[in-house]
C-alpha cells in the first residue's frame, strides 16, 4: 500500500513557479520560437500572402526545394563516444577571413518587401554574430547603406550580369570601394524560373493593391503600416522596378553570359571571387581549373529550374574532387543547425541560409534575424557536442550517411545506342 499524506503548503508553493510575464509582444513571440519552422509559422501569420509566398515558394511544382529539404531529413549521424566536448569551437575560416559560425546569410532579392528593415537588419545581425552577410544585386538597400549597417563585419556582394554591362561594372566598383571582400558571380539565372505562387498571387514589384490584397491585409495592418510609412520599396541597384518578378528578371538579366564575362568581371574584382549556382561536378572541375576562390553548389533555392540537382547530394563528390583547389560552399534547403553540421561533415567549407533568415526577418525584423541566428548556432553547437567533436575541423564524412530515396538509373547499353543513333 502507498502511504499518503496531505500536501504541505510550502511544497505546493515550491511547485508554483510561474514564468515571468514578458510585456513586449515581439519578444514573447520570438522567445516562443524554438526552431526555424516555428519562425516560419509566425512569419506566415504576420505577412501578406503575396510577400510570404514569394519567400516561401519555388519554381513550378517546387520539387527541387522539396527534394533538397528531404535530403537533409534523410541524414543519419554517427556519433563518437568518450570525448571531452565541454567546450566546442564553432568558428571557421572562409575566403580569407573568419566566421564565428559555419554559416552566413545568403543573397536575397526584394528583402524590404518581407519586412521593412530588410537588408539593414540582416547585415546588422550578421555583424553582431560575427558571420558574413551577402547583398543581392536585386537588394532593396544600397551597397553603401549595407556597409554602414555592418561597418566592422564581413560583407559579400552577389552579382548578376545585366544586359547593360555598365550597370554590372558599376556595381562591382561600388562594392569594392565600400569594402566588400568577396564577389559572388551568379550563373544560374539566364532567365526567370516559373514561380507559380507569384503568378497566382498577382505578385509584382512594387506591390499593387487589389481586392484580394486588401482583404489579405486586414488581419495584418502592421505590415501595411510599415510599407506605407517608410521609404518607397524599390531596387537599390536598378532603375526599373515595375512589373512581375519574371518580367523584371528577363528584362534585366543577360542570357548570353559566358566564360568571357566571368573572366572580365573577375579581372575587375580585387577580392575573393566565387561562382554561385554550380550544379554539376564537371562545371565544378572546370571552375577549379580556372582558379576561382570558391564555388557555391546551389540551385537557387529551387527557384529556377525545377527538378534541378540537389546541392547537398552533389556535395560529397564535388568536395572530394575539387575541395583542395577551391572552397566549396552549399545552400538550398537548410532549415536547422543539424543540416549545417551535416554539410560541413560531407566536405562543405561553409553554408548559406536564405529562407531561414527571411522567416526570422518576417517574424520580428532585426530581432527576428538575431533569433534565427541564435537558434541555428545553438543547434550547431548541440549537434557537434552530441557527435562528440569539439571543432569544425573534426567533422568528417564518417559522421554522416546520406540515406537514399531517389536513385539515379543509368541508361542501358541498348538505350544508350538508341539515343546516340
ZIBEL-V785653 format. One record per pair of residues at least 4 apart in sequence whose C-alpha atoms are under 8 Angstrom apart, sorted by the first residue. I is the first residue (numbers start at 1). J is the second residue. D is the distance in whole Angstrom. If there is no record, write none. Layout:
i=I j=J d=D
i=I j=J d=D
This chain:
i=7 j=11 d=7
i=7 j=12 d=7
i=8 j=12 d=6
i=9 j=13 d=6
i=10 j=14 d=6
i=11 j=15 d=7
i=12 j=16 d=6
i=13 j=17 d=7
i=22 j=27 d=7
i=22 j=28 d=6
i=23 j=28 d=8
i=24 j=28 d=6
i=25 j=29 d=6
i=26 j=30 d=6
i=26 j=364 d=6
i=27 j=31 d=6
i=28 j=32 d=6
i=29 j=33 d=7
i=29 j=42 d=8
i=30 j=39 d=8
i=30 j=363 d=7
i=30 j=364 d=7
i=30 j=368 d=7
i=30 j=371 d=7
i=33 j=38 d=5
i=33 j=39 d=6
i=34 j=38 d=6
i=34 j=39 d=8
i=34 j=375 d=7
i=35 j=39 d=7
i=35 j=336 d=7
i=35 j=372 d=8
i=35 j=375 d=6
i=36 j=40 d=6
i=36 j=335 d=6
i=36 j=336 d=7
i=36 j=356 d=6
i=36 j=359 d=7
i=36 j=360 d=8
i=36 j=372 d=7
i=36 j=375 d=7
i=37 j=41 d=6
i=37 j=335 d=8
i=38 j=42 d=6
i=39 j=43 d=6
i=39 j=359 d=6
i=39 j=360 d=6
i=39 j=363 d=6
i=39 j=372 d=8
i=40 j=44 d=6
i=40 j=356 d=8
i=40 j=359 d=5
i=40 j=360 d=7
i=40 j=363 d=7
i=41 j=45 d=6
i=42 j=46 d=6
i=42 j=362 d=8
i=42 j=363 d=5
i=43 j=47 d=6
i=43 j=52 d=7
i=43 j=359 d=6
i=43 j=360 d=7
i=43 j=361 d=8
i=43 j=362 d=5
i=43 j=363 d=4
i=44 j=48 d=8
i=44 j=49 d=8
i=44 j=52 d=6
i=46 j=220 d=6
i=46 j=223 d=7
i=46 j=362 d=7
i=46 j=363 d=7
i=47 j=51 d=7
i=47 j=52 d=6
i=47 j=114 d=7
i=47 j=220 d=7
i=47 j=223 d=7
i=47 j=362 d=7
i=48 j=52 d=6
i=48 j=213 d=8
i=48 j=216 d=6
i=48 j=217 d=6
i=48 j=220 d=7
i=48 j=223 d=8
i=49 j=53 d=6
i=49 j=201 d=8
i=49 j=216 d=7
i=50 j=54 d=6
i=50 j=198 d=7
i=50 j=201 d=6
i=50 j=202 d=8
i=50 j=203 d=6
i=50 j=213 d=8
i=51 j=55 d=7
i=51 j=113 d=6
i=51 j=114 d=6
i=51 j=203 d=8
i=52 j=56 d=6
i=52 j=114 d=7
i=53 j=57 d=5
i=53 j=197 d=6
i=53 j=198 d=7
i=54 j=197 d=7
i=54 j=198 d=6
i=54 j=203 d=8
i=55 j=114 d=8
i=55 j=355 d=7
i=55 j=358 d=7
i=56 j=355 d=7
i=57 j=62 d=7
i=57 j=195 d=7
i=57 j=197 d=6
i=57 j=303 d=8
i=58 j=62 d=5
i=58 j=64 d=8
i=58 j=65 d=7
i=58 j=195 d=6
i=58 j=196 d=8
i=58 j=197 d=8
i=58 j=301 d=7
i=58 j=302 d=5
i=58 j=303 d=4
i=58 j=304 d=8
i=59 j=193 d=6
i=59 j=194 d=5
i=59 j=195 d=4
i=59 j=196 d=7
i=59 j=302 d=6
i=59 j=303 d=5
i=59 j=304 d=6
i=59 j=305 d=7
i=59 j=306 d=6
i=60 j=193 d=8
i=60 j=194 d=6
i=60 j=195 d=6
i=60 j=196 d=6
i=60 j=306 d=6
i=61 j=306 d=7
i=62 j=66 d=6
i=62 j=302 d=7
i=62 j=303 d=8
i=62 j=306 d=6
i=63 j=67 d=6
i=63 j=302 d=8
i=63 j=306 d=6
i=63 j=307 d=6
i=64 j=68 d=6
i=64 j=299 d=8
i=64 j=301 d=8
i=64 j=302 d=5
i=64 j=305 d=8
i=64 j=306 d=5
i=64 j=307 d=5
i=64 j=308 d=6
i=64 j=309 d=7
i=64 j=310 d=7
i=65 j=69 d=6
i=65 j=301 d=6
i=65 j=302 d=5
i=65 j=303 d=8
i=65 j=332 d=7
i=65 j=333 d=6
i=66 j=70 d=6
i=66 j=333 d=8
i=67 j=71 d=6
i=67 j=310 d=7
i=68 j=72 d=7
i=68 j=310 d=5
i=68 j=311 d=7
i=68 j=312 d=7
i=68 j=332 d=7
i=68 j=333 d=5
i=69 j=73 d=6
i=69 j=332 d=8
i=69 j=333 d=5
i=69 j=334 d=7
i=69 j=335 d=8
i=70 j=74 d=6
i=71 j=75 d=7
i=71 j=310 d=8
i=71 j=312 d=7
i=71 j=313 d=7
i=71 j=402 d=7
i=71 j=403 d=8
i=72 j=312 d=8
i=72 j=333 d=8
i=72 j=334 d=8
i=72 j=339 d=6
i=72 j=342 d=8
i=74 j=402 d=6
i=74 j=403 d=5
i=74 j=404 d=7
i=75 j=342 d=8
i=75 j=400 d=7
i=75 j=401 d=6
i=75 j=402 d=5
i=75 j=403 d=6
i=76 j=400 d=6
i=76 j=401 d=5
i=76 j=402 d=7
i=76 j=403 d=7
i=77 j=342 d=8
i=77 j=387 d=8
i=77 j=399 d=6
i=77 j=400 d=5
i=77 j=401 d=6
i=78 j=387 d=7
i=78 j=398 d=7
i=78 j=399 d=5
i=78 j=400 d=6
i=78 j=401 d=8
i=79 j=386 d=7
i=79 j=387 d=4
i=79 j=388 d=6
i=79 j=399 d=6
i=80 j=387 d=6
i=80 j=388 d=6
i=80 j=389 d=8
i=81 j=387 d=8
i=81 j=388 d=6
i=82 j=388 d=8
i=83 j=388 d=6
i=83 j=389 d=7
i=84 j=388 d=7
i=84 j=390 d=8
i=85 j=385 d=6
i=85 j=388 d=6
i=85 j=389 d=7
i=85 j=390 d=5
i=86 j=385 d=8
i=87 j=390 d=7
i=88 j=381 d=7
i=88 j=384 d=8
i=88 j=385 d=7
i=88 j=389 d=8
i=88 j=390 d=4
i=88 j=391 d=6
i=89 j=390 d=6
i=89 j=391 d=5
i=89 j=392 d=7
i=90 j=100 d=6
i=90 j=101 d=5
i=90 j=102 d=7
i=90 j=380 d=8
i=90 j=381 d=7
i=90 j=391 d=6
i=90 j=392 d=6
i=91 j=98 d=7
i=91 j=99 d=6
i=91 j=100 d=4
i=91 j=101 d=5
i=91 j=102 d=6
i=91 j=391 d=8
i=91 j=392 d=7
i=92 j=98 d=6
i=92 j=99 d=5
i=92 j=100 d=7
i=92 j=101 d=7
i=92 j=102 d=6
i=92 j=392 d=7
i=93 j=97 d=6
i=93 j=98 d=4
i=93 j=99 d=6
i=94 j=98 d=6
i=94 j=99 d=7
i=94 j=327 d=8
i=94 j=349 d=7
i=94 j=350 d=7
i=95 j=182 d=8
i=95 j=272 d=6
i=95 j=293 d=7
i=95 j=294 d=8
i=95 j=327 d=7
i=96 j=272 d=8
i=98 j=131 d=8
i=99 j=103 d=8
i=99 j=130 d=6
i=99 j=131 d=5
i=99 j=132 d=7
i=100 j=129 d=7
i=100 j=130 d=5
i=100 j=131 d=6
i=101 j=130 d=8
i=101 j=131 d=6
i=101 j=377 d=7
i=102 j=340 d=7
i=102 j=344 d=8
i=102 j=349 d=8
i=102 j=350 d=5
i=102 j=351 d=6
i=102 j=392 d=8
i=103 j=131 d=7
i=103 j=132 d=8
i=103 j=340 d=7
i=103 j=350 d=6
i=103 j=351 d=5
i=103 j=352 d=5
i=103 j=353 d=7
i=104 j=126 d=7
i=104 j=131 d=5
i=104 j=132 d=5
i=104 j=133 d=6
i=104 j=134 d=8
i=104 j=350 d=8
i=104 j=351 d=7
i=104 j=352 d=5
i=104 j=353 d=6
i=105 j=122 d=8
i=105 j=126 d=7
i=105 j=131 d=8
i=105 j=132 d=6
i=105 j=133 d=5
i=105 j=134 d=6
i=105 j=352 d=6
i=105 j=353 d=5
i=105 j=354 d=6
i=105 j=357 d=7
i=106 j=133 d=7
i=106 j=134 d=5
i=106 j=135 d=8
i=106 j=352 d=5
i=106 j=353 d=5
i=106 j=354 d=5
i=107 j=133 d=8
i=107 j=134 d=5
i=107 j=135 d=5
i=107 j=136 d=5
i=107 j=157 d=8
i=107 j=158 d=6
i=107 j=354 d=7
i=108 j=135 d=7
i=108 j=136 d=6
i=108 j=138 d=7
i=108 j=139 d=7
i=108 j=354 d=7
i=109 j=136 d=6
i=109 j=137 d=7
i=109 j=138 d=5
i=109 j=139 d=5
i=109 j=140 d=7
i=110 j=114 d=8
i=110 j=138 d=6
i=110 j=139 d=5
i=110 j=140 d=6
i=110 j=234 d=8
i=110 j=235 d=7
i=111 j=115 d=7
i=111 j=118 d=5
i=111 j=119 d=6
i=111 j=139 d=6
i=111 j=140 d=6
i=111 j=358 d=8
i=112 j=116 d=5
i=112 j=117 d=6
i=112 j=118 d=4
i=112 j=119 d=7
i=112 j=140 d=6
i=112 j=141 d=8
i=112 j=233 d=7
i=113 j=118 d=7
i=113 j=227 d=8
i=113 j=233 d=7
i=114 j=118 d=7
i=114 j=358 d=7
i=114 j=361 d=7
i=114 j=362 d=6
i=115 j=223 d=7
i=115 j=226 d=8
i=115 j=361 d=6
i=115 j=362 d=5
i=115 j=365 d=6
i=116 j=226 d=6
i=116 j=227 d=7
i=116 j=230 d=7
i=116 j=365 d=8
i=117 j=121 d=5
i=117 j=365 d=6
i=117 j=366 d=7
i=118 j=122 d=7
i=118 j=140 d=7
i=118 j=141 d=7
i=118 j=361 d=7
i=118 j=365 d=8
i=119 j=123 d=6
i=119 j=135 d=7
i=119 j=139 d=7
i=119 j=140 d=7
i=119 j=141 d=6
i=119 j=146 d=7
i=120 j=124 d=6
i=120 j=141 d=7
i=120 j=145 d=7
i=120 j=146 d=6
i=120 j=149 d=6
i=121 j=125 d=6
i=121 j=361 d=8
i=121 j=365 d=7
i=121 j=366 d=4
i=121 j=369 d=7
i=122 j=126 d=6
i=122 j=133 d=7
i=122 j=357 d=8
i=122 j=361 d=8
i=122 j=366 d=7
i=122 j=369 d=6
i=123 j=127 d=6
i=123 j=133 d=6
i=123 j=134 d=8
i=123 j=146 d=6
i=123 j=149 d=6
i=123 j=150 d=6
i=123 j=155 d=8
i=124 j=128 d=6
i=124 j=149 d=5
i=124 j=150 d=5
i=124 j=366 d=8
i=125 j=129 d=6
i=125 j=366 d=7
i=125 j=369 d=6
i=125 j=370 d=6
i=126 j=130 d=6
i=126 j=131 d=5
i=126 j=132 d=6
i=126 j=133 d=6
i=126 j=150 d=8
i=126 j=153 d=8
i=127 j=131 d=6
i=127 j=132 d=7
i=127 j=133 d=8
i=127 j=150 d=5
i=127 j=152 d=7
i=127 j=153 d=5
i=127 j=154 d=7
i=128 j=153 d=8
i=129 j=370 d=8
i=129 j=373 d=8
i=130 j=153 d=7
i=131 j=153 d=7
i=131 j=154 d=7
i=132 j=153 d=7
i=132 j=154 d=5
i=132 j=155 d=6
i=132 j=156 d=7
i=133 j=154 d=6
i=133 j=155 d=5
i=133 j=156 d=6
i=134 j=155 d=6
i=134 j=156 d=4
i=134 j=157 d=5
i=134 j=158 d=7
i=135 j=139 d=6
i=135 j=143 d=7
i=135 j=146 d=8
i=135 j=155 d=7
i=135 j=156 d=6
i=135 j=157 d=5
i=135 j=158 d=6
i=136 j=157 d=6
i=136 j=158 d=5
i=136 j=159 d=7
i=137 j=157 d=8
i=137 j=158 d=6
i=137 j=159 d=6
i=137 j=160 d=6
i=137 j=237 d=6
i=138 j=235 d=6
i=138 j=236 d=7
i=138 j=237 d=7
i=138 j=238 d=8
i=139 j=235 d=6
i=139 j=236 d=6
i=139 j=237 d=7
i=140 j=233 d=7
i=140 j=234 d=6
i=140 j=235 d=5
i=140 j=236 d=5
i=140 j=237 d=8
i=141 j=145 d=6
i=141 j=146 d=7
i=141 j=235 d=7
i=141 j=236 d=5
i=142 j=146 d=6
i=142 j=236 d=5
i=142 j=237 d=7
i=143 j=147 d=6
i=143 j=174 d=7
i=143 j=175 d=6
i=143 j=178 d=7
i=143 j=236 d=8
i=144 j=148 d=6
i=144 j=174 d=8
i=144 j=175 d=8
i=144 j=178 d=6
i=145 j=149 d=6
i=146 j=150 d=6
i=146 j=155 d=8
i=147 j=151 d=5
i=147 j=155 d=7
i=147 j=178 d=6
i=147 j=179 d=8
i=147 j=180 d=8
i=150 j=154 d=8
i=150 j=155 d=7
i=154 j=180 d=7
i=154 j=181 d=7
i=155 j=179 d=8
i=155 j=180 d=5
i=155 j=181 d=6
i=155 j=182 d=7
i=156 j=180 d=5
i=156 j=181 d=6
i=156 j=182 d=5
i=156 j=183 d=6
i=156 j=184 d=7
i=157 j=175 d=7
i=157 j=180 d=7
i=157 j=182 d=6
i=157 j=183 d=5
i=157 j=184 d=6
i=158 j=183 d=6
i=158 j=184 d=4
i=158 j=185 d=6
i=158 j=186 d=7
i=159 j=168 d=7
i=159 j=171 d=8
i=159 j=172 d=8
i=159 j=183 d=7
i=159 j=184 d=6
i=159 j=185 d=5
i=159 j=186 d=6
i=160 j=168 d=7
i=160 j=185 d=7
i=160 j=186 d=6
i=160 j=187 d=8
i=160 j=253 d=7
i=161 j=165 d=7
i=161 j=168 d=6
i=161 j=186 d=8
i=161 j=253 d=6
i=161 j=254 d=6
i=161 j=257 d=7
i=162 j=167 d=7
i=162 j=168 d=6
i=162 j=252 d=6
i=162 j=253 d=5
i=162 j=254 d=5
i=163 j=251 d=8
i=163 j=252 d=6
i=163 j=253 d=6
i=163 j=254 d=5
i=164 j=168 d=7
i=164 j=252 d=8
i=165 j=169 d=6
i=166 j=170 d=6
i=167 j=171 d=6
i=168 j=172 d=6
i=169 j=173 d=6
i=169 j=265 d=7
i=170 j=174 d=6
i=171 j=175 d=6
i=171 j=237 d=8
i=172 j=176 d=6
i=172 j=265 d=8
i=172 j=268 d=7
i=172 j=269 d=7
i=173 j=177 d=6
i=173 j=268 d=8
i=173 j=269 d=8
i=174 j=178 d=6
i=175 j=179 d=6
i=175 j=180 d=5
i=176 j=180 d=6
i=176 j=181 d=7
i=176 j=269 d=7
i=176 j=270 d=7
i=176 j=271 d=8
i=180 j=271 d=8
i=181 j=271 d=5
i=181 j=272 d=6
i=182 j=271 d=5
i=182 j=272 d=5
i=182 j=273 d=6
i=182 j=274 d=7
i=183 j=269 d=7
i=183 j=271 d=7
i=183 j=272 d=6
i=183 j=273 d=5
i=183 j=274 d=6
i=184 j=273 d=6
i=184 j=274 d=5
i=184 j=275 d=6
i=184 j=276 d=6
i=185 j=262 d=8
i=185 j=273 d=7
i=185 j=274 d=6
i=185 j=275 d=5
i=185 j=276 d=6
i=186 j=275 d=6
i=186 j=276 d=5
i=186 j=277 d=6
i=187 j=275 d=7
i=187 j=276 d=6
i=187 j=277 d=5
i=187 j=278 d=7
i=188 j=276 d=8
i=188 j=277 d=5
i=188 j=278 d=8
i=188 j=299 d=7
i=188 j=300 d=7
i=188 j=304 d=7
i=189 j=193 d=8
i=189 j=253 d=8
i=189 j=255 d=8
i=189 j=304 d=7
i=190 j=250 d=8
i=190 j=253 d=6
i=190 j=254 d=6
i=190 j=255 d=4
i=190 j=256 d=7
i=190 j=257 d=8
i=191 j=246 d=8
i=191 j=249 d=7
i=191 j=250 d=5
i=191 j=253 d=7
i=191 j=254 d=8
i=191 j=255 d=6
i=192 j=245 d=8
i=192 j=246 d=5
i=192 j=247 d=8
i=192 j=249 d=6
i=192 j=250 d=6
i=192 j=304 d=6
i=193 j=246 d=7
i=193 j=303 d=6
i=193 j=304 d=4
i=193 j=305 d=6
i=194 j=246 d=8
i=194 j=303 d=8
i=194 j=304 d=7
i=195 j=199 d=7
i=195 j=303 d=7
i=196 j=200 d=6
i=197 j=201 d=6
i=198 j=202 d=6
i=198 j=203 d=5
i=198 j=204 d=8
i=198 j=245 d=8
i=199 j=203 d=6
i=202 j=244 d=8
i=203 j=207 d=7
i=203 j=208 d=8
i=203 j=244 d=6
i=203 j=245 d=8
i=204 j=208 d=7
i=204 j=242 d=7
i=204 j=243 d=5
i=204 j=244 d=4
i=204 j=245 d=6
i=205 j=234 d=8
i=205 j=241 d=6
i=205 j=242 d=5
i=205 j=243 d=6
i=205 j=244 d=6
i=205 j=245 d=7
i=206 j=233 d=6
i=206 j=234 d=7
i=206 j=241 d=7
i=206 j=242 d=6
i=206 j=243 d=8
i=208 j=213 d=8
i=209 j=213 d=6
i=209 j=214 d=6
i=210 j=214 d=6
i=211 j=215 d=6
i=212 j=216 d=6
i=213 j=217 d=6
i=214 j=218 d=7
i=216 j=220 d=7
i=217 j=221 d=6
i=217 j=223 d=8
i=217 j=224 d=7
i=220 j=224 d=7
i=221 j=225 d=6
i=222 j=226 d=6
i=223 j=227 d=6
i=224 j=228 d=6
i=225 j=229 d=6
i=226 j=230 d=6
i=227 j=231 d=8
i=227 j=232 d=8
i=227 j=233 d=8
i=228 j=232 d=8
i=234 j=241 d=6
i=235 j=239 d=7
i=235 j=241 d=7
i=240 j=248 d=8
i=241 j=248 d=7
i=242 j=248 d=7
i=243 j=247 d=6
i=243 j=248 d=6
i=244 j=248 d=6
i=245 j=249 d=6
i=246 j=250 d=6
i=247 j=251 d=6
i=248 j=252 d=6
i=249 j=253 d=6
i=250 j=254 d=8
i=257 j=261 d=6
i=257 j=262 d=8
i=258 j=262 d=7
i=259 j=263 d=6
i=260 j=264 d=6
i=261 j=265 d=6
i=262 j=266 d=6
i=263 j=267 d=6
i=264 j=268 d=7
i=265 j=269 d=7
i=266 j=273 d=7
i=269 j=273 d=7
i=272 j=293 d=6
i=273 j=292 d=6
i=273 j=293 d=5
i=273 j=294 d=7
i=274 j=292 d=6
i=274 j=293 d=6
i=274 j=294 d=4
i=274 j=295 d=5
i=274 j=296 d=7
i=275 j=292 d=7
i=275 j=294 d=6
i=275 j=295 d=5
i=275 j=296 d=6
i=276 j=295 d=6
i=276 j=296 d=5
i=276 j=297 d=7
i=276 j=298 d=7
i=277 j=295 d=8
i=277 j=296 d=6
i=277 j=297 d=6
i=277 j=298 d=5
i=277 j=299 d=6
i=277 j=300 d=7
i=278 j=283 d=7
i=278 j=284 d=7
i=278 j=295 d=7
i=278 j=296 d=6
i=278 j=297 d=5
i=278 j=298 d=6
i=278 j=299 d=8
i=279 j=283 d=7
i=279 j=284 d=8
i=279 j=297 d=6
i=279 j=298 d=6
i=279 j=299 d=7
i=279 j=308 d=8
i=279 j=309 d=6
i=279 j=311 d=7
i=279 j=314 d=8
i=280 j=284 d=6
i=280 j=309 d=8
i=280 j=314 d=7
i=281 j=285 d=6
i=281 j=314 d=7
i=281 j=317 d=7
i=281 j=318 d=6
i=282 j=286 d=6
i=283 j=287 d=6
i=284 j=288 d=6
i=284 j=295 d=7
i=284 j=318 d=7
i=284 j=322 d=7
i=285 j=289 d=6
i=285 j=321 d=7
i=285 j=322 d=6
i=286 j=290 d=6
i=287 j=291 d=6
i=287 j=292 d=6
i=287 j=295 d=8
i=288 j=292 d=6
i=288 j=322 d=6
i=288 j=325 d=6
i=288 j=326 d=6
i=291 j=325 d=8
i=291 j=326 d=7
i=292 j=326 d=7
i=293 j=326 d=5
i=293 j=327 d=6
i=294 j=326 d=5
i=294 j=327 d=4
i=294 j=328 d=6
i=294 j=329 d=7
i=295 j=326 d=7
i=295 j=327 d=6
i=295 j=328 d=5
i=295 j=329 d=6
i=296 j=328 d=6
i=296 j=329 d=5
i=296 j=330 d=5
i=296 j=331 d=7
i=297 j=311 d=5
i=297 j=312 d=8
i=297 j=314 d=8
i=297 j=315 d=7
i=297 j=328 d=7
i=297 j=329 d=6
i=297 j=330 d=5
i=297 j=331 d=7
i=298 j=310 d=8
i=298 j=311 d=6
i=298 j=330 d=6
i=298 j=331 d=5
i=298 j=332 d=6
i=299 j=303 d=7
i=299 j=304 d=7
i=299 j=305 d=7
i=299 j=308 d=6
i=299 j=309 d=7
i=299 j=310 d=7
i=299 j=311 d=7
i=299 j=332 d=7
i=300 j=304 d=6
i=300 j=332 d=7
i=301 j=331 d=7
i=301 j=332 d=5
i=301 j=333 d=7
i=301 j=354 d=8
i=302 j=306 d=6
i=302 j=308 d=7
i=302 j=332 d=7
i=309 j=313 d=8
i=309 j=314 d=7
i=310 j=314 d=7
i=311 j=315 d=6
i=311 j=330 d=6
i=311 j=331 d=7
i=311 j=332 d=7
i=312 j=316 d=8
i=312 j=330 d=7
i=312 j=331 d=8
i=312 j=343 d=7
i=314 j=318 d=6
i=315 j=319 d=6
i=315 j=330 d=8
i=315 j=343 d=8
i=315 j=346 d=7
i=315 j=347 d=7
i=315 j=348 d=7
i=316 j=320 d=6
i=316 j=346 d=5
i=316 j=347 d=6
i=317 j=321 d=6
i=318 j=322 d=6
i=318 j=323 d=7
i=318 j=328 d=8
i=319 j=323 d=4
i=319 j=324 d=8
i=319 j=328 d=6
i=319 j=346 d=8
i=319 j=347 d=5
i=319 j=348 d=7
i=320 j=324 d=8
i=320 j=347 d=7
i=322 j=326 d=6
i=322 j=328 d=8
i=323 j=327 d=6
i=323 j=328 d=6
i=323 j=347 d=7
i=327 j=348 d=8
i=327 j=349 d=6
i=328 j=347 d=8
i=328 j=348 d=5
i=328 j=349 d=6
i=328 j=350 d=7
i=329 j=348 d=5
i=329 j=349 d=6
i=329 j=350 d=5
i=329 j=351 d=5
i=329 j=352 d=8
i=330 j=343 d=8
i=330 j=348 d=7
i=330 j=350 d=7
i=330 j=351 d=5
i=330 j=352 d=6
i=331 j=351 d=6
i=331 j=352 d=5
i=331 j=353 d=6
i=331 j=354 d=8
i=332 j=352 d=8
i=332 j=353 d=8
i=332 j=354 d=8
i=334 j=339 d=6
i=334 j=340 d=7
i=334 j=352 d=8
i=334 j=353 d=6
i=334 j=356 d=7
i=335 j=339 d=7
i=335 j=353 d=8
i=335 j=356 d=6
i=336 j=340 d=7
i=336 j=376 d=6
i=336 j=379 d=7
i=337 j=341 d=6
i=337 j=375 d=8
i=337 j=376 d=5
i=337 j=377 d=7
i=337 j=378 d=7
i=337 j=379 d=5
i=337 j=380 d=4
i=337 j=383 d=7
i=338 j=342 d=6
i=338 j=379 d=6
i=338 j=380 d=6
i=338 j=383 d=6
i=339 j=343 d=6
i=340 j=344 d=6
i=340 j=351 d=7
i=340 j=380 d=7
i=341 j=345 d=6
i=341 j=380 d=6
i=341 j=383 d=7
i=341 j=384 d=7
i=341 j=395 d=8
i=342 j=346 d=6
i=342 j=399 d=8
i=342 j=400 d=6
i=343 j=347 d=7
i=343 j=348 d=6
i=343 j=351 d=7
i=344 j=348 d=5
i=344 j=349 d=6
i=344 j=350 d=7
i=344 j=351 d=8
i=344 j=392 d=8
i=344 j=395 d=7
i=344 j=396 d=8
i=345 j=395 d=5
i=345 j=396 d=4
i=345 j=397 d=5
i=345 j=398 d=8
i=345 j=399 d=7
i=345 j=400 d=7
i=346 j=396 d=6
i=346 j=397 d=5
i=346 j=400 d=7
i=347 j=396 d=7
i=347 j=397 d=7
i=353 j=357 d=6
i=354 j=358 d=6
i=355 j=359 d=6
i=356 j=360 d=7
i=356 j=372 d=7
i=357 j=361 d=6
i=357 j=369 d=6
i=357 j=372 d=6
i=357 j=373 d=8
i=358 j=362 d=6
i=358 j=369 d=8
i=359 j=363 d=6
i=359 j=368 d=8
i=360 j=364 d=6
i=360 j=365 d=7
i=360 j=367 d=8
i=360 j=368 d=4
i=360 j=369 d=5
i=360 j=370 d=8
i=360 j=371 d=7
i=360 j=372 d=6
i=361 j=365 d=4
i=361 j=366 d=6
i=361 j=367 d=8
i=361 j=368 d=5
i=361 j=369 d=5
i=362 j=368 d=7
i=363 j=368 d=6
i=364 j=368 d=4
i=364 j=369 d=7
i=365 j=369 d=6
i=366 j=370 d=6
i=367 j=371 d=6
i=368 j=372 d=6
i=369 j=373 d=6
i=370 j=374 d=6
i=371 j=375 d=6
i=372 j=376 d=6
i=373 j=377 d=6
i=374 j=378 d=6
i=375 j=379 d=6
i=376 j=380 d=6
i=377 j=381 d=6
i=378 j=382 d=6
i=379 j=383 d=6
i=380 j=384 d=6
i=381 j=385 d=6
i=382 j=386 d=6
i=383 j=387 d=6
i=384 j=388 d=6
i=384 j=389 d=5
i=384 j=390 d=7
i=384 j=391 d=8
i=385 j=389 d=6
i=385 j=390 d=7
i=387 j=399 d=8
i=389 j=394 d=6
i=389 j=395 d=7
i=390 j=394 d=7
i=391 j=395 d=7
i=395 j=399 d=7
i=396 j=400 d=8
i=397 j=401 d=8
i=411 j=415 d=6
i=411 j=416 d=6
i=412 j=416 d=6
i=413 j=417 d=6
i=414 j=418 d=6
i=415 j=419 d=6
i=416 j=420 d=6
i=417 j=421 d=6
